[in-house]
Amino acid sequence: MPIPGIFYLIAVILLVLAALPISSRGVSLALLGAAFALLGYSWDTITG
């Protein structure tokens, strides 16, 4: 599995966890999931 695919998988897991009624102190799981999705999307540009 390529690295962007791993980042997308992590993003999906974090977004699913963010939708559950659990509390996470100090860290927004939805924001972290969006950051991983953006990282996966822009991986080819970042690494050149």
N, C-alpha and C positions, 0 to 999 in steps of 0.2 A: 504494500500500500504506500503510495507516495506521501510525502510530508504534508501537502495541502489537504489530502484526504483525512489524515490524522487530526489536523486542526479543525476540519469541518465536523468530524465525529465528536471531538471534545466540545465544540460549540453546541451541537445538538443536545448532548447530555446535559450541559449547563443550562440551556434554555428550558429543557424539560424539568430539571430540578427547580428552576426559578418559577415555574408555573405551579409547583406544588405548594401547599400551605405550610411551609417550614420557614423558620426565621434563621437568617444568616447575619451575624453581627458584623457590621462594618464593610461587608463586601456584597455588592449587588451581583447576584449570579447572572441576571439577564445582561448586565453591562459587560461582565466578563465573557459571557457567551458571544455577545456581539463583537467583542474585541478579537476573540479567537476566529470567528467567521471572517472578519476583515483581514486578519493575518493570513488565513488560508487563501483568501481571494487574491491578495497582493503578494504572495510568496515568490512568484516568478519575477516580479518587478524588484522586490527587495534583494533577492539573491543574484539578479542580473543574468 
